[in-house]
């Protein structure tokens, strides 16, 4: 990589960091609840598929 490329990339990263802001407390908790619910849902779906794949072949 050239030094100009590195300089250009670092300027882009600095610009993005300047635009970013820290979320408010309520916004953070709302995002955390949604992400937790999504993880629980995906985990439940995965566990039910696991149960189906282990229980059904033995029953047949």
N, C-alpha and C positions, 0 to 999 in steps of 0.2 A: 504494500500500500504506500501511496505517496503521502507526504506530509500535508499536502493541500487537501487530500481526501479526508484525512484524519481531522484536520481543522474544520472542514465543512461539516462532518458528522457531529463533532463536539458542539458546534454552534447550533445545529438542529436540536440536539439533546438539551442544551441549555435553554433554548426557546420553549421547548415543551415543558420543561420543569418550571419555567416562569409562569406559564399559563395554568399549571396545575394548582389546585387549592385543596386545603385540608377539609374533609367533610365535617359537617356539623354533627353533634352527638346523636340527634334523632335520625339523621340520614344514615349514619354508620350503623345504628341498631336495626334500622329497617333493612338495609342491605344484608346485615348479618343474619337476620331472621329468614329472609328469602333464600339466602345461600344455604343455611342449615336445613330448611324445609326441602330444598332441591336435593341435597345430599341424602337426607333421610328417605325421600321418595325413590331415588335411584338405588339406594341400598336395599330398600324393601322389594323393589322389582327384581334386583339381582338375587336376593335371598330366596324369593319365591321361585325363580327359575332354577336355582340350585336345588331346592327341595323337589321340584317336579322332575328334574333330571336324575335325582338319586332314588326317589320313592317309586316313580312310575315303572322303571325297568324291573324292579324287584317284584312288583305286583303283577306283572304280566306273565 
